[in-house]
């Protein structure tokens, strides 16, 4: 008979605790896994910094160039031009230039590091539910058949078509477009700006508009001050060559500001027109509401028909929350099973499924759409 593997416990040994024997087999207990944050598994082509607090596009190499041009030009202005202008004109010049410089830098960083309004992609369950709705439309009993992969809603008595995104597996809300560079659907998509290294959308458009307007004033202010500086130095028969020899940095500032001020002023004027009309660059280029895209209706259903109301709606409205929750934790398999199916659907996607009933449904506009002006 083989010896027993277990030894009899001595009762006297129980009074004095002894160290546990080393197990012969490795410990089978699993170490707790580190919870991942959602930005670490984000499917889009974005880069995250500071534990997901900062989001930029992957192609953000032009942003350092933009920031460098602003810092170098402004630094040369404060070092070489401001002392002379303060001595001969007024001490308000560096104060005005400093205020404009702060506005430009802050608005640039806010535009670059803010979530532009990225919509979360559909989960496999949500994508399967949408596929069922496409295969079996709600009004299948009637003669009306919507085009494949599209839905139609009525906004201010005007039919607006919702397109299906094959990448995000959702029907895009009105004014939403998929950015091919960032690989995300962005709400109220305006354009992808390489100069700021990010998309411009619903959540950062006001910062972008503030950036280009403040940059226009800042560039024009530096251009005017540098011109005045050189004109004062060239007085008394000294000439422009003598003025440039006395302040060679002013020549560099003059060239940079001269070639950039016109494009910046034009861009500011164009976006001022867009804000007043409650349009986006994407809509204006495609002619979504002007008949260029073949739509019979040419009116903009999102406009309040009032410049003041349009400006307040675009620039002064409350900041919408970010929908991607990039710093949240990825739920484990046990947590996913415990969550009811109806709690997993984000609110924005639920609204999209509710409104896709066709133009003949007679339902009121969904809650995320603007009211009648």
NORSULVEN-V925785 format. One line per field, one symbol per residue. phi: phi as a letter, one per 40 degrees, with the letter a starting at -180 (. if undefined). psi: psi as a letter, one per 30 degrees, with the letter a starting at -180 (. if undefined). Layout:
phi->???
psi->???
This chain:
phi->.ccccbcccccccccbcbccccccbcccccccccccccccbccccbbbbffgcbbbcccbccdccccccccccccccccbbcdccccbbaccccccccccccccccccccccbbcchccccccdcccccccccccbccccccccbcdcgabbbbbfgbcbcbccccccgbcccdgcacccccgbcbcfccacbccbgacbaccbccccccccccccccccccccccccdccccccggcgcccccccbccccccccccccbcccccccccccccccccfbbccccccgcbbgccgcccbccccccfaccccccccbbccccccccfcccccccccccccccccccccccccccccccbgcccgccdcccccccc
psi->klkkfkkkkkefffejklkkkkkfllkfkkkkkkkklfffgkflilkklhhffkklleigffeeeeeeeeeeeeeeefefeeeeeeefdlffefeeeeeeeeeeeeeeeeeegkjfhkkklkleeeeeeeeeeeeilehfflfkjllkhllklkjhgkkkkkkkjfefhlkklkgklkkfefhlkkkhkdljjfffhlljaefgeeeeeeeeeeeeeeeeeeeeeeeeeeeefglggeleeeeeeeifffeeeeeeeeffeeeeeeeeeefeeeeefhlleeeeefheggffggkekfljffkghkeeeeeeeefglkjklkffhfglkkkleeeeefklefffkleeeeeefefiglfgfgllklfglllk.
